[in-house]
């Protein structure tokens, strides 16, 4: 025993959270018991309700408590004919905030990672193939992260899409707006050079 | 709306935890929903049970789900005649692990901090005074942290104890065991010099 049995159990349970070790869990438990009892009760309630009700959208796989997420349920989005592939629900929010995209999404909930045992089925790529076969899309936009795994995943999905005759594009990678050339890493800069476009007047 | 209403609420509720901002809360929510549903359910359950049942020991104020914590309920501890004052339940655990102390504790659950509105009543010092008046103690050991607030709190409590005729001591401050003089800060080193003792043969 370190603390009382129930407090020990609380500290252990809090370590299920990513990035929370024994010390932070102890600090969290003390803070909740000492100053945040109302907030803690709310958290316990919302957490249990979320785990009971939040599942995946049956079309795009993002988190939602409905069968279809609001974006997939929107007929204007369906009429647009574009499909954007992202790794996480947070990427959907980031792209939505640009206001530049009016199509639908497919959320992989990760990327291909054979070493971690994450294969195409875990990313729902069989369902994506079915979707591309069942509906006519004008364009599939690959917006996976520009990491080794993200690129490999993008190549894999491009293959599936081309087999269905869908045009495939990849979001541009290069020097970030407001960034200084001097501070940008060489890899990004060489992408930026290779991806150069005719200068618009 | 950023995510679904329930997911937004979960991300907001997680921010009640100390050191958790919007980004970490989002990462925690995704991890729980994606990979840790069983752990999350356990956390919700244990958290709600802890908030319902864990209170303060009516004697020493530490966290416990009983009326008296195991240390206060132990008659051997009571017979010892020593009382150690600490700031937090974690300090009790740290001192217990040394195996050097067999008396009882009084846990302040903080330190005097007038700027944050934390006065003597918030630390239960009125109850401590009553306890010192009701029972005969041989020694009161001040083990508050060696910070400005911890020192001020120690002085305040020493006054209370002296008024009850209890002998007061303060744990030693100095160069930590295994530390190198060269790397110890000047303040600690001057404490270490002032607190020097006759060398035992």
Interface residues (C-beta under 8 A of the other chain):
Chain A: X1 X2 X3 X4 X5 X6 X7 X9 X10 X13 X14 X16 X17 X18 X19 X24 X26 X27 X28 X29 X30 X31 X32 X33 X34 X36 X37 X39 X40 X41 X42 X43 X44 X45 X46 X47 X48 X49 X50 X51 X53 X54 X63 X64 X65 X66 X69 X70 X88 X89 X90 X93 X109
Chain B: X1 X2 X3 X4 X5 X6 X7 X9 X10 X13 X14 X16 X17 X18 X19 X24 X26 X27 X28 X29 X30 X31 X32 X33 X34 X36 X37 X39 X40 X41 X42 X43 X44 X45 X46 X47 X48 X49 X50 X51 X53 X54 X63 X64 X65 X66 X69 X70 X88 X89 X90 X93 X109
